[in-house]
Amino acid sequence: MARWIFLAAVIVLLVLTIGCSRGSAVGFTLPAGDPHAGKVAFAELQCASCHRVEGTDLPAPQTVPAVRLGGQVPVPPTDGELTTDVINPSAHLALGYPQDQITVAGHSRMPDYTHRMTVRQMADLVAFLHTRYEVAPMPRPMK
C-alpha cells in the first residue's frame, strides 16, 4: 500500500513540474498595459509593415502575405505567448502561410526587437493585441 502511495506522489509531482520548465509561461504576467499606447508602439516599431490587425485602421501591410493578428479564435493567446512571439518569433512560426515567405533558413523574418523595445512598450503592445482577439462562438450542433 505504501508503495502505491509513493508512486502516486511521484506521478503528481511530475505532472505539477511539467508546466514549470524554463520555457513555460506558468507564473508569467506582464504589468498592465495601455492598449492605445500599444497601438502607437505597433505603428512606431513598424509592425504594420508585415502584420494586419483585425478591426483597426492601421496602414495596410507591405509584405505579402501579411501575417494576420486578432480576430476570432477558439482560445485567445496569453501574455506569455504574445511576448514570446515578439521577442523570439522563431519559437512559434505562423501557421497557414508559405514557410519560404515568412522564414529564412527556418528562422522568422521578423526583426530582433530585444534591443529596440522597452518593457513598457511590450506591456502596451500585448494589451493592444489582446483587445483585437475575441473568442469564436461554438458551432451549433446539426439537428
Backbone as a chain_set.jsonl record, in Angstrom:
{"seq": "MARWIFLAAVIVLLVLTIGCSRGSAVGFTLPAGDPHAGKVAFAELQCASCHRVEGTDLPAPQTVPAVRLGGQVPVPPTDGELTTDVINPSAHLALGYPQDQITVAGHSRMPDYTHRMTVRQMADLVAFLHTRYEVAPMPRPMK", "coords": {"N": [[0.826, -1.199, 0.0], [1.907, 1.272, 0.849], [3.782, 1.564, -1.11], [2.213, 2.119, -3.401], [1.142, 4.585, -2.673], [3.471, 6.106, -2.557], [4.247, 5.927, -5.273], [2.046, 7.21, -6.495], [2.395, 9.779, -5.428], [4.84, 10.522, -6.594], [4.078, 10.59, -9.311], [2.168, 12.671, -9.254], [3.842, 14.846, -8.529], [5.527, 14.921, -10.793], [3.677, 15.597, -12.806], [2.892, 18.123, -11.897], [5.29, 19.559, -12.148], [5.796, 19.627, -14.841], [4.675, 21.851, -16.184], [6.387, 23.811, -15.283], [8.798, 24.231, -16.525], [11.709, 25.844, -17.97], [10.884, 27.075, -20.33], [8.228, 27.471, -19.916], [5.171, 29.332, -19.569], [3.964, 29.548, -17.178], [3.145, 31.379, -14.37], [3.981, 33.737, -15.517], [3.4, 37.088, -16.026], [2.697, 40.115, -17.507], [3.151, 43.617, -16.617], [0.261, 45.759, -16.226], [-0.937, 47.017, -19.277], [-1.351, 49.736, -21.645], [-3.705, 49.838, -24.025], [-4.068, 51.801, -26.087], [-1.578, 53.121, -26.173], [-0.15, 50.887, -26.904], [-1.024, 50.459, -29.506], [0.118, 52.665, -30.697], [2.84, 52.047, -30.275], [2.965, 49.744, -31.859], [2.69, 50.875, -34.398], [4.934, 52.641, -34.407], [7.098, 50.857, -34.171], [6.963, 49.692, -36.578], [5.451, 47.404, -37.046], [3.188, 47.049, -38.521], [4.036, 46.864, -41.107], [4.3, 44.252, -41.824], [2.276, 42.896, -40.522], [-1.233, 42.419, -40.307], [-3.797, 43.76, -38.487], [-6.766, 42.731, -37.184], [-9.742, 44.636, -37.397], [-8.735, 47.261, -37.153], [-7.536, 50.582, -37.977], [-5.03, 50.698, -39.027], [-2.228, 51.202, -41.264], [-2.135, 49.411, -44.386], [-0.396, 46.309, -44.631], [2.847, 45.909, -46.172], [4.04, 43.604, -46.878], [3.62, 40.502, -48.508], [2.506, 37.27, -48.061], [0.521, 39.071, -45.702], [0.851, 38.738, -42.198], [-1.718, 37.782, -40.19], [-3.163, 39.195, -37.287], [-5.161, 39.005, -34.379], [-8.813, 38.935, -34.387], [-11.355, 36.343, -34.587], [-10.866, 33.592, -32.523], [-10.406, 30.235, -31.254], [-9.219, 30.036, -28.715], [-7.94, 32.717, -26.998], [-4.641, 34.209, -27.243], [-2.119, 34.051, -24.643], [-0.469, 36.349, -22.322], [2.174, 35.449, -22.154], [2.456, 33.928, -24.525], [2.078, 35.886, -26.542], [4.174, 37.653, -25.925], [6.403, 35.968, -26.272], [6.137, 35.487, -29.016], [6.877, 37.969, -30.003], [9.491, 38.571, -28.941], [10.931, 36.292, -29.467], [10.465, 35.249, -32.188], [10.922, 33.013, -33.833], [10.314, 30.843, -32.316], [7.645, 30.084, -32.45], [6.435, 29.653, -35.344], [4.281, 31.247, -37.673], [1.295, 29.65, -38.649], [-0.207, 28.323, -41.631], [0.815, 29.877, -43.647], [2.909, 30.309, -46.528], [5.93, 28.812, -45.887], [8.414, 29.591, -46.962], [8.026, 32.246, -47.417], [7.743, 33.479, -44.97], [9.924, 32.794, -43.528], [13.507, 32.528, -43.193], [15.828, 30.277, -43.881], [14.577, 28.628, -41.983], [14.162, 30.31, -39.839], [12.295, 32.968, -38.394], [11.361, 35.807, -40.348], [10.946, 38.081, -39.003], [12.181, 41.024, -37.459], [14.742, 41.417, -34.873], [13.689, 42.469, -31.835], [14.674, 42.716, -29.292], [16.562, 44.542, -28.411], [15.477, 46.908, -29.059], [13.05, 47.51, -27.951], [11.151, 48.597, -25.171], [10.227, 47.386, -21.878], [7.836, 48.571, -21.114], [6.747, 49.264, -23.624], [6.365, 46.668, -24.587], [4.461, 45.641, -22.756], [2.346, 47.389, -23.294], [1.935, 46.887, -26.025], [1.148, 44.179, -25.976], [-1.201, 44.463, -24.485], [-2.712, 45.965, -26.317], [-2.901, 44.098, -28.465], [-4.362, 42.067, -27.201], [-6.881, 43.265, -27.126], [-7.745, 42.919, -29.673], [-8.432, 40.326, -30.177], [-11.038, 37.896, -30.134], [-13.147, 35.488, -28.633], [-14.161, 32.812, -30.578], [-17.495, 31.971, -31.514], [-19.047, 28.942, -30.442], [-19.605, 26.249, -32.715], [-22.874, 25.456, -33.831], [-24.662, 22.518, -33.022], [-25.605, 20.115, -35.473], [-28.944, 19.491, -36.477]], "CA": [[0.0, 0.0, 0.0], [2.805, 2.422, 0.93], [4.42, 1.656, -2.418], [1.257, 2.784, -4.294], [1.06, 5.989, -2.252], [4.715, 6.721, -3.016], [4.164, 6.023, -6.731], [1.069, 8.261, -6.799], [3.014, 11.066, -5.075], [5.833, 10.816, -7.629], [3.341, 10.96, -10.532], [1.595, 14.006, -9.032], [4.942, 15.806, -8.599], [5.935, 15.03, -12.193], [2.644, 16.341, -13.531], [2.938, 19.523, -11.465], [6.511, 20.214, -12.588], [5.85, 19.715, -16.305], [4.391, 23.223, -16.577], [7.319, 24.731, -14.652], [10.083, 24.229, -17.204], [12.214, 27.174, -18.301], [10.108, 27.629, -21.422], [6.814, 27.56, -19.55], [4.635, 30.656, -19.254], [3.325, 29.489, -15.878], [3.649, 32.419, -13.483], [4.394, 34.915, -16.275], [2.386, 38.118, -16.224], [3.225, 41.453, -17.761], [2.417, 44.684, -15.938], [-0.887, 46.247, -17.009], [-0.545, 47.867, -20.394], [-2.307, 50.691, -22.197], [-3.941, 49.438, -25.421], [-3.85, 52.914, -27.02], [-0.129, 53.257, -26.308], [0.293, 49.708, -27.633], [-1.271, 50.692, -30.935], [1.156, 53.621, -31.1], [4.092, 51.286, -30.344], [2.832, 48.867, -33.026], [2.989, 51.706, -35.569], [6.31, 53.147, -34.317], [8.034, 49.756, -34.4], [6.683, 49.29, -37.963], [4.879, 46.059, -37.071], [2.147, 47.022, -39.55], [4.596, 46.617, -42.436], [4.139, 42.819, -42.114], [1.12, 42.344, -39.823], [-2.568, 43.024, -40.445], [-4.506, 43.574, -37.223], [-8.214, 42.759, -37.415], [-10.568, 45.68, -36.814], [-8.024, 48.512, -36.889], [-7.341, 51.47, -39.115], [-3.601, 50.769, -39.298], [-1.918, 51.099, -42.698], [-2.075, 48.053, -44.936], [0.967, 45.758, -44.673], [3.53, 45.909, -47.464], [4.502, 42.24, -47.099], [2.626, 39.543, -48.967], [1.232, 37.519, -47.411], [0.577, 39.716, -44.395], [0.526, 37.827, -41.097], [-2.908, 38.305, -39.505], [-3.248, 39.176, -35.83], [-6.5, 39.357, -33.915], [-9.944, 38.231, -34.977], [-11.986, 35.292, -33.797], [-10.02, 32.426, -32.282], [-11.01, 29.364, -30.238], [-8.626, 30.391, -27.426], [-7.056, 33.871, -27.191], [-3.277, 33.994, -26.766], [-1.778, 34.562, -23.319], [0.635, 37.321, -22.28], [3.413, 34.729, -22.443], [2.503, 33.563, -25.947], [2.285, 37.095, -27.343], [5.522, 38.148, -25.653], [7.33, 35.059, -26.946], [6.04, 35.712, -30.461], [7.579, 39.21, -30.337], [10.922, 38.577, -28.623], [11.546, 35.076, -30.009], [9.467, 34.863, -33.192], [11.183, 31.704, -34.439], [9.829, 29.799, -31.417], [6.328, 29.664, -32.943], [6.226, 30.241, -36.668], [2.872, 31.354, -38.048], [0.765, 28.54, -39.438], [-1.094, 28.679, -42.723], [1.485, 30.764, -44.587], [4.028, 29.621, -47.186], [7.084, 28.961, -45.0], [9.512, 30.311, -47.607], [7.727, 33.677, -47.428], [7.811, 34.044, -43.619], [11.148, 32.353, -42.878], [14.78, 32.449, -43.907], [16.551, 29.132, -43.311], [13.858, 28.116, -40.823], [14.01, 31.339, -38.808], [11.339, 34.018, -38.747], [11.89, 37.015, -40.976], [10.681, 39.204, -38.104], [13.42, 41.572, -36.892], [15.015, 41.238, -33.446], [13.279, 43.658, -31.078], [15.123, 42.631, -27.91], [17.35, 45.731, -28.07], [14.77, 48.082, -29.572], [11.749, 47.655, -27.32], [11.156, 48.647, -23.714], [9.216, 46.548, -21.231], [6.581, 49.328, -21.185], [6.207, 49.069, -24.973], [5.896, 45.277, -24.694], [3.21, 45.526, -21.997], [1.312, 48.126, -24.026], [1.682, 46.166, -27.279], [0.375, 42.977, -25.639], [-2.549, 44.93, -24.106], [-3.374, 46.326, -27.572], [-3.236, 42.882, -29.213], [-5.459, 41.386, -26.502], [-8.171, 43.887, -27.482], [-8.072, 42.59, -31.059], [-8.867, 38.927, -30.253], [-12.299, 37.544, -29.487], [-13.4, 34.047, -28.658], [-15.099, 32.431, -31.638], [-18.645, 31.237, -30.989], [-19.04, 27.486, -30.669], [-20.51, 25.872, -33.797], [-24.129, 24.841, -33.393], [-24.791, 21.125, -33.475], [-26.561, 19.893, -36.559], [-30.17, 18.858, -35.992]], "C": [[0.871, 1.264, 0.0], [3.504, 2.649, -0.404], [3.515, 2.394, -3.414], [1.126, 4.26, -3.947], [2.304, 6.739, -2.727], [4.679, 6.931, -4.529], [3.194, 7.122, -7.149], [1.663, 9.638, -6.514], [4.035, 11.484, -6.128], [5.146, 11.261, -8.918], [2.757, 12.357, -10.4], [2.69, 15.063, -9.137], [5.427, 15.994, -10.037], [4.942, 15.857, -13.001], [2.703, 17.817, -13.17], [4.173, 20.252, -11.965], [6.618, 20.331, -14.097], [5.627, 21.147, -16.763], [5.361, 24.232, -16.013], [8.687, 24.725, -15.309], [10.464, 25.648, -17.59], [11.369, 27.838, -19.388], [8.634, 27.817, -21.112], [6.408, 29.0, -19.252], [3.929, 30.667, -17.905], [3.965, 30.544, -14.975], [4.072, 33.689, -14.192], [3.222, 35.864, -16.452], [3.083, 39.437, -16.465], [2.515, 42.466, -16.874], [1.262, 45.145, -16.829], [-0.393, 47.197, -18.09], [-1.685, 48.761, -20.835], [-2.514, 50.335, -23.675], [-3.707, 50.56, -26.433], [-2.351, 53.125, -27.249], [0.453, 52.067, -27.062], [0.084, 49.837, -29.125], [-0.237, 51.662, -31.491], [2.496, 52.894, -31.248], [4.093, 50.367, -31.565], [3.188, 49.643, -34.3], [4.448, 52.17, -35.564], [7.349, 52.069, -34.617], [7.861, 49.132, -35.785], [6.194, 47.848, -38.07], [3.855, 45.931, -38.204], [2.719, 46.808, -40.948], [4.447, 45.144, -42.834], [2.868, 42.213, -41.518], [-0.147, 43.149, -40.082], [-3.308, 42.708, -39.155], [-5.994, 43.773, -37.483], [-8.869, 43.931, -36.691], [-9.842, 46.967, -36.473], [-7.91, 49.326, -38.168], [-5.848, 51.655, -39.421], [-3.347, 50.657, -40.797], [-1.822, 49.641, -43.138], [-0.63, 47.58, -44.964], [1.526, 45.775, -46.083], [3.989, 44.502, -47.841], [3.345, 41.357, -47.541], [3.201, 38.157, -48.746], [1.446, 38.197, -46.056], [0.182, 38.693, -43.332], [-0.584, 38.48, -40.286], [-2.781, 38.157, -37.997], [-4.66, 39.581, -35.442], [-7.564, 38.538, -34.618], [-10.495, 37.17, -34.048], [-11.076, 34.069, -33.737], [-10.69, 31.541, -31.237], [-10.519, 29.7, -28.825], [-7.689, 31.574, -27.657], [-5.653, 33.594, -26.655], [-3.07, 34.608, -25.381], [-0.718, 35.655, -23.439], [1.934, 36.644, -22.689], [3.551, 34.363, -23.91], [2.769, 34.783, -26.825], [3.693, 37.645, -27.154], [6.559, 37.28, -26.355], [7.314, 35.297, -28.446], [6.778, 36.982, -30.891], [9.076, 39.078, -30.104], [11.663, 37.332, -29.098], [10.632, 34.507, -31.095], [9.714, 33.511, -33.855], [10.7, 30.555, -33.564], [8.494, 29.233, -31.886], [6.096, 30.325, -34.292], [4.751, 30.202, -37.019], [2.462, 30.19, -38.934], [-0.108, 29.071, -40.561], [-0.483, 29.628, -43.731], [2.593, 29.971, -45.277], [5.309, 29.868, -46.389], [8.235, 29.729, -45.654], [9.266, 31.816, -47.659], [7.775, 34.298, -46.037], [9.079, 33.632, -42.884], [12.345, 32.479, -43.809], [15.559, 31.358, -43.196], [15.909, 28.653, -42.02], [13.68, 29.099, -39.68], [13.062, 32.422, -39.313], [12.045, 35.199, -39.402], [11.709, 38.247, -40.078], [11.987, 39.7, -37.488], [13.528, 41.293, -35.391], [14.685, 42.54, -32.718], [13.838, 43.686, -29.664], [15.972, 43.826, -27.479], [16.65, 47.022, -28.483], [13.482, 48.385, -28.842], [11.901, 47.695, -25.809], [10.109, 47.687, -23.154], [7.866, 47.25, -21.278], [5.952, 49.162, -22.558], [5.656, 47.655, -25.137], [4.562, 45.114, -23.975], [2.072, 46.218, -22.737], [0.933, 47.403, -25.321], [0.831, 44.923, -27.026], [-1.051, 43.372, -25.244], [-3.348, 45.295, -25.359], [-3.81, 45.065, -28.328], [-4.358, 42.103, -28.532], [-6.821, 41.972, -26.873], [-8.628, 43.477, -28.873], [-8.519, 41.133, -31.233], [-10.219, 38.772, -29.58], [-12.514, 36.042, -29.64], [-14.465, 33.754, -29.703], [-16.281, 31.691, -31.018], [-18.535, 29.751, -31.336], [-19.991, 27.17, -31.823], [-21.752, 25.182, -33.22], [-24.194, 23.406, -33.882], [-25.851, 21.013, -34.566], [-27.755, 19.141, -35.993], [-30.515, 17.656, -36.818]], "O": [[0.61, 2.205, -0.749], [3.783, 3.787, -0.782], [4.004, 3.213, -4.193], [1.012, 5.098, -4.841], [2.212, 7.857, -3.232], [5.044, 8.003, -5.012], [3.491, 7.889, -8.065], [1.451, 10.571, -7.289], [4.097, 12.651, -6.512], [5.591, 12.218, -9.551], [2.841, 13.151, -11.337], [2.479, 16.089, -9.783], [5.708, 17.119, -10.449], [5.336, 16.716, -13.789], [2.577, 18.673, -14.046], [4.114, 21.461, -12.188], [7.465, 21.076, -14.588], [6.333, 21.615, -17.656], [5.18, 25.427, -16.242], [9.656, 25.177, -14.699], [9.631, 26.553, -17.54], [11.166, 29.052, -19.354], [7.875, 28.276, -21.965], [7.207, 29.787, -18.744], [3.352, 31.684, -17.52], [5.188, 30.591, -14.836], [4.487, 34.642, -13.533], [2.173, 35.478, -16.969], [3.966, 39.828, -15.701], [1.398, 42.213, -16.423], [1.288, 44.942, -18.042], [0.452, 48.059, -17.849], [-2.836, 48.566, -20.445], [-1.606, 50.511, -24.486], [-3.201, 50.303, -27.526], [-1.91, 53.288, -28.387], [1.44, 52.214, -27.782], [0.908, 49.383, -29.919], [0.23, 51.503, -32.619], [3.207, 53.1, -32.231], [5.117, 50.229, -32.233], [3.896, 49.134, -35.169], [5.124, 52.102, -36.591], [8.368, 52.346, -35.249], [8.535, 48.159, -36.121], [6.478, 47.155, -39.047], [3.674, 44.854, -38.774], [1.957, 46.59, -41.89], [4.464, 44.813, -44.019], [2.427, 41.148, -41.948], [-0.139, 44.38, -40.076], [-3.437, 41.546, -38.77], [-6.427, 44.832, -37.939], [-8.587, 44.187, -35.521], [-10.284, 47.703, -35.59], [-8.15, 48.839, -39.273], [-5.456, 52.662, -40.01], [-4.158, 50.082, -41.522], [-1.471, 48.76, -42.353], [0.27, 48.357, -45.285], [0.787, 45.67, -47.062], [4.293, 44.242, -49.005], [2.235, 41.452, -47.015], [4.308, 37.887, -49.211], [2.424, 37.928, -45.36], [-0.717, 37.88, -43.548], [-0.423, 39.583, -39.762], [-2.344, 37.12, -37.497], [-5.28, 40.41, -36.108], [-7.271, 37.585, -35.341], [-10.142, 37.109, -32.87], [-10.587, 33.583, -34.756], [-11.462, 32.036, -30.416], [-11.287, 29.659, -27.865], [-6.738, 31.458, -28.429], [-5.497, 32.822, -25.709], [-3.753, 35.558, -25.0], [-0.143, 35.864, -24.507], [2.707, 37.193, -23.475], [4.637, 34.473, -24.479], [3.587, 34.725, -27.743], [4.332, 38.058, -28.121], [7.492, 37.8, -26.966], [8.368, 35.308, -29.082], [7.255, 37.063, -32.023], [9.863, 39.436, -30.98], [12.893, 37.319, -29.129], [10.087, 33.414, -30.942], [8.776, 32.92, -34.392], [10.674, 29.41, -34.013], [8.239, 28.038, -31.737], [5.606, 31.453, -34.355], [4.054, 29.238, -36.7], [3.187, 29.796, -39.847], [-0.683, 30.153, -40.447], [-1.194, 30.142, -44.595], [3.159, 29.057, -44.678], [5.727, 31.016, -46.235], [8.96, 30.448, -44.965], [10.193, 32.583, -47.917], [7.841, 35.522, -45.919], [9.303, 34.056, -41.75], [12.212, 32.529, -45.031], [15.911, 31.507, -42.026], [16.608, 28.309, -41.067], [13.1, 28.75, -38.651], [13.036, 32.744, -40.501], [13.174, 35.541, -39.053], [12.25, 39.316, -40.359], [12.809, 38.897, -37.045], [12.539, 40.977, -34.73], [15.313, 43.573, -32.948], [13.512, 44.594, -28.899], [16.086, 44.091, -26.282], [17.184, 48.112, -28.273], [12.871, 49.424, -29.088], [12.675, 46.931, -25.231], [9.219, 47.234, -23.874], [6.843, 46.591, -21.465], [4.745, 48.941, -22.657], [4.606, 47.461, -25.75], [3.634, 44.517, -24.52], [0.96, 45.694, -22.799], [-0.244, 47.318, -25.671], [-0.103, 44.645, -27.778], [-2.006, 42.694, -25.622], [-4.532, 44.97, -25.454], [-4.952, 44.973, -28.778], [-5.215, 41.537, -29.21], [-7.812, 41.243, -26.927], [-9.794, 43.672, -29.217], [-8.941, 40.747, -32.324], [-10.51, 39.432, -28.583], [-12.117, 35.427, -30.629], [-15.533, 34.367, -29.712], [-16.102, 30.88, -30.109], [-18.003, 29.371, -32.379], [-21.07, 27.756, -31.907], [-21.671, 24.428, -32.25], [-23.827, 23.111, -35.019], [-26.853, 21.728, -34.565], [-27.605, 18.266, -35.141], [-31.519, 16.994, -36.555]]}, "num_chains": 1, "name": "protein.A"}
